[in-house]
């Protein structure tokens, strides 16, 4: 085993925890950070060092980054809605990126794999490709944060002389999960029959373990300053996803979500947004989200990732079946225990 220590931020999250497990299986020394380390369940049985750190707390990052060579910058705020999205989502992610690179420079870290998102891609040309530039749509604070954090990471990597490789995952699903990620929650809603209408928003499912493998290969083989899409080539519609689930679990009697006109969806979204201001809860549907993604086919060109990283994800349908199986077995037990 090498004396080098790899650090994974956000290690109790879906991708972070899977990445820790992969690195350990590769006989690497791993330090894992989490904002709250009181919950030990994600790290049960894992031979790794666990430390508290928060991207918004520079002192905690200094303690965590000491002695680190390779950094996997996974931790970020993945939220599509907040009461104050500019502060809670955008500032959190952009300022967090600045802090991570500033402290990495101070601590002499040599290599960073930075987890960006397909949210930073330009969707006006399909399949979306890293060579097409950045997302020009500025209507969503999460998408803005990933767009600008992506650019900032590349800029800071150059300024500080840190080899920086960016990975851009799509909708990650599957095990191991100790809380429901945004994408896994969509799969869980499908299982629970909570998708009554088809919003005509497509998904690009990818197994989280394939993304973890892509991150690992990005550290080993990725080119400095380059961006790599970690997704499947083609999208899956909501109706297709529900159909797959209904065929796997006929006893659930899942109904195919009905297609409704965009104007009706828009009206419902407006009502949900108004209600959320009173309840403080995220609306299930938002107007700007419909504006951005209604009818959009989320297809990606992953040729670069295949050729340079050896990224070869399981097909999206297989990833969805595996995620459905995992959530149907494990999460129903956890919810009723």
C-alpha positions in Angstrom: 0.0 0.0 0.0 1.3 3.5 -0.9 1.9 6.0 1.9 -0.2 8.5 -0.1 -3.5 9.3 1.4 -6.6 10.0 -0.7 -9.2 12.2 0.7 -12.9 12.1 -0.2 -15.1 15.1 0.9 -18.8 14.5 1.4 -18.0 10.8 2.1 -21.3 10.0 3.8 -23.2 11.0 0.6 -24.2 8.7 -2.2 -21.2 9.1 -4.5 -18.7 9.9 -1.8 -19.4 6.7 0.2 -19.3 4.5 -2.9 -16.0 6.2 -3.9 -14.5 5.5 -0.4 -15.5 1.8 -0.7 -13.9 1.6 -4.2 -10.6 3.2 -3.1 -10.4 0.9 -0.1 -10.9 -2.1 -2.5 -7.9 -0.8 -4.5 -5.8 -1.0 -1.3 -5.5 2.8 -0.9 -5.3 4.7 2.4 -8.4 6.9 2.6 -9.5 9.8 4.7 -13.2 10.5 4.6 -14.8 13.8 5.6 -18.4 14.6 6.5 -20.1 17.7 8.0 -21.6 15.5 10.7 -19.6 12.5 11.8 -21.9 11.4 14.6 -23.7 9.2 12.1 -21.3 6.3 11.8 -23.6 3.9 9.8 -22.2 4.9 6.3 -18.7 4.0 7.5 -19.5 0.7 9.4 -16.8 -1.9 8.6 -14.7 0.5 6.5 -11.0 0.8 7.4 -10.7 4.6 6.8 -10.0 7.7 8.8 -13.1 9.8 9.4 -12.8 13.6 10.1 -15.2 16.4 10.3 -15.0 19.1 7.6 -17.3 21.6 5.9 -16.5 23.4 2.7 -17.7 26.6 4.2 -15.3 26.2 7.2 -11.8 26.9 6.1 -10.2 25.8 9.5 -11.9 22.4 9.3 -10.6 22.0 5.8 -7.0 22.8 6.9 -7.2 20.0 9.5 -8.7 17.5 7.0 -6.3 18.3 4.1 -3.1 18.0 6.1 -0.9 15.3 4.6 -3.1 14.6 1.6 -1.8 14.1 -1.9 -5.0 13.3 -3.9 -8.3 15.0 -3.2 -11.7 13.9 -4.5 -13.8 17.0 -4.1 -17.3 15.4 -4.0 -19.1 17.3 -1.2 -21.5 20.0 -2.4 -25.1 21.2 -1.9 -27.2 19.3 -4.4 -30.6 21.0 -4.0 -33.0 22.2 -6.7 -34.9 24.5 -4.3 -34.3 26.5 -1.2 -35.9 29.4 0.6 -33.0 31.6 -0.3 -31.3 29.7 -3.2 -28.7 32.4 -3.9 -27.2 31.9 -0.4 -28.1 28.3 0.4 -27.2 26.8 -2.9 -25.2 29.1 -5.2 -23.0 30.8 -2.6 -22.5 27.6 -0.7 -21.2 25.8 -3.8 -19.2 28.6 -5.4 -17.6 29.8 -2.1 -17.0 26.2 -1.1 -15.1 25.5 -4.3 -12.9 28.6 -3.6 -12.2 27.4 -0.1 -11.4 23.8 -1.2 -8.8 25.1 -3.7 -7.4 27.8 -1.4 -6.7 25.3 1.3 -5.5 22.6 -1.1 -2.9 25.0 -2.3 -1.9 25.8 1.3 -1.6 22.1 2.2 0.4 21.2 -0.9 -2.2 18.9 -2.5 -1.0 17.8 -5.9 -4.1 16.3 -7.6 -7.8 17.1 -7.5 -10.7 15.3 -9.1 -13.6 17.8 -8.9 -17.1 16.6 -9.1 -19.1 18.9 -11.3 -22.3 18.0 -13.1 -24.0 17.6 -16.5 -25.9 20.7 -15.3 -22.9 22.8 -16.5 -23.3 21.6 -20.1 -24.8 23.5 -23.0 -28.0 21.6 -23.9 -28.8 23.6 -27.1 -26.8 21.1 -29.1 -27.5 17.4 -28.6 -25.9 15.1 -27.7 -24.4 17.4 -25.1 -20.7 17.6 -25.2 -18.0 19.3 -23.1 -16.7 20.9 -26.3 -19.9 22.8 -26.8 -19.2 25.1 -23.9 -21.2 25.9 -20.8 -24.9 26.1 -19.9 -26.1 29.5 -20.9 -29.5 29.1 -19.1 -29.4 31.1 -15.9 -32.9 30.4 -14.5 -31.9 27.8 -11.8 -29.6 28.6 -8.9 -28.3 25.0 -8.6 -27.5 24.9 -12.3 -25.8 28.3 -12.0 -23.7 27.1 -9.1 -22.5 24.0 -11.0 -21.8 26.1 -14.1 -19.8 28.7 -12.3 -18.1 26.3 -9.8 -16.9 24.2 -12.8 -15.3 27.3 -14.4 -13.8 28.4 -11.1 -12.3 24.9 -10.4 -10.4 25.0 -13.8 -9.3 28.5 -13.2 -8.0 27.9 -9.7 -6.3 24.7 -10.7 -4.3 26.6 -13.3 -3.6 29.5 -10.9 -2.4 27.2 -8.1 -0.6 24.7 -10.3 -2.8 21.8 -9.0 -3.6 19.1 -11.5 -7.4 19.3 -11.7 -9.7 16.9 -13.5 -13.4 17.5 -13.6 -16.1 14.8 -13.9 -19.7 15.5 -14.8 -22.2 12.9 -13.7 -25.8 12.6 -14.7 -28.6 11.1 -12.5 -26.7 8.7 -10.2 -28.8 5.9 -8.8 -28.3 2.6 -6.9 -26.6 1.3 -3.8 -25.0 2.0 -1.3 -27.3 4.7 0.1 -27.7 5.9 3.7 -30.1 8.7 2.8 -32.1 9.2 -0.4 -30.2 11.3 -2.9 -32.2 13.4 -5.3 -32.0 10.9 -8.1 -32.6 7.8 -5.9 -35.6 9.6 -4.4 -37.1 9.8 -7.9 -36.7 6.0 -8.3 -38.3 5.6 -4.8 -41.2 7.7 -5.8 -41.7 5.6 -8.9 -41.9 2.5 -6.7 -44.4 4.2 -4.4 -46.7 5.2 -7.3 -46.0 8.9 -6.6 -45.6 9.8 -10.3 -49.2 10.5 -11.4 -48.4 12.6 -14.4 -45.6 12.7 -17.0 -43.9 16.1 -16.9 -42.1 15.3 -20.2 -38.8 15.7 -18.4 -36.3 12.9 -19.2 -33.6 11.3 -17.1 -30.2 10.0 -17.9 -29.8 7.2 -15.3 -26.2 6.0 -14.4 -25.1 3.6 -11.7 -23.3 5.5 -8.9 -20.7 2.7 -8.8 -19.8 3.4 -12.4 -19.4 7.1 -11.6 -17.2 6.2 -8.6 -15.1 4.1 -11.0 -14.9 7.0 -13.4 -13.7 9.3 -10.6 -11.0 6.9 -9.7 -9.9 6.6 -13.3 -10.0 10.4 -13.6 -7.4 10.6 -10.8 -5.2 8.0 -12.5 -5.6 8.9 -16.1 -7.5 12.2 -16.6 -5.8 15.1 -18.3 -5.2 18.3 -16.4 -7.9 20.9 -16.9 -10.2 18.5 -18.8 -13.9 17.7 -18.2 -15.3 14.2 -18.5 -19.0 13.3 -18.8 -20.0 10.3 -16.7 -23.4 9.3 -17.9 -25.1 7.0 -20.4 -25.5 8.0 -24.0 -29.3 8.1 -24.1 -32.1 9.4 -21.9 -34.9 7.4 -20.4 -38.4 8.9 -20.3 -40.5 9.0 -17.1 -43.1 6.7 -18.7 -40.4 4.2 -19.7 -39.0 4.2 -16.2 -42.4 3.5 -14.6 -43.1 0.8 -17.2 -39.8 -1.0 -16.2 -40.8 -0.8 -12.5 -44.3 -2.1 -13.2 -43.0 -5.1 -15.1 -40.6 -5.9 -12.3 -43.2 -5.5 -9.6 -46.7 -6.2 -11.0 -48.0 -6.6 -7.4 -47.4 -2.9 -6.9 -50.0 -2.1 -9.7 -48.1 1.0 -10.8 -50.0 3.1 -13.2 -48.4 4.7 -16.3 -48.2 8.5 -15.7 -50.6 10.4 -17.9 -49.4 13.0 -20.4 -50.9 16.4 -19.8 -50.5 19.7 -21.7 -47.6 21.9 -20.7 -50.0 24.8 -19.9 -51.7 22.7 -17.3 -48.4 21.6 -15.8 -47.3 25.3 -15.7 -50.4 26.2 -13.8 -50.0 23.4 -11.3 -46.3 24.4 -10.8 -47.3 28.0 -10.1 -49.7 26.8 -7.4 -47.1 24.5 -5.9 -44.6 27.3 -5.8 -47.1 29.6 -4.0 -47.9 26.8 -1.5 -44.2 26.2 -0.8 -43.7 29.8 0.3 -46.2 29.1 3.1 -45.1 25.6 4.0 -41.4 26.1 3.5 -41.2 22.7 1.6 -39.8 22.2 -1.8 -42.5 22.2 -4.6 -42.7 19.0 -6.6 -42.9 21.0 -9.8 -41.4 24.4 -10.7 -42.1 26.6 -13.7 -38.6 27.4 -14.5 -37.7 23.7 -14.4 -40.4 23.1 -17.0 -39.1 26.0 -19.1 -35.6 24.5 -19.0 -36.3 20.8 -19.5 -39.8 20.1 -20.9 -39.2 17.9 -23.9 -35.4 18.0 -23.6 -33.7 14.7 -24.5 -30.8 14.4 -22.0 -28.4 12.6 -24.3 -24.7 12.9 -23.9 -21.5 12.3 -25.9 -19.3 10.1 -23.6 -16.7 9.2 -26.3 -14.0 11.2 -24.5 -14.7 9.5 -21.2 -14.6 6.1 -22.8 -11.4 6.6 -24.7 -9.4 8.5 -22.1 -10.7 7.0 -18.8 -12.0 3.6 -19.9 -15.4 4.6 -18.7 -18.0 1.9 -19.7 -21.2 2.2 -17.6 -23.8 -0.4 -17.5 -26.8 0.5 -19.7 -29.3 2.9 -18.2 -32.1 0.3 -18.1 -29.9 -2.1 -16.2 -28.8 0.6 -13.8 -32.5 1.5 -13.2 -33.4 -2.2 -12.6 -30.6 -2.6 -10.1 -31.7 0.6 -8.3 -35.3 -0.4 -8.2 -34.3 -3.8 -6.7 -32.1 -2.2 -4.1 -34.6 0.4 -3.0 -37.5 -2.0 -3.0 -35.7 -4.4 -0.7 -33.7 -2.2 1.5 -35.6 1.0 1.8 -39.0 -0.5 2.4 -37.5 -2.4 5.3 -35.8 0.7 6.7 -39.0 2.8 6.4 -41.1 0.3 8.3 -38.6 -0.9 10.9 
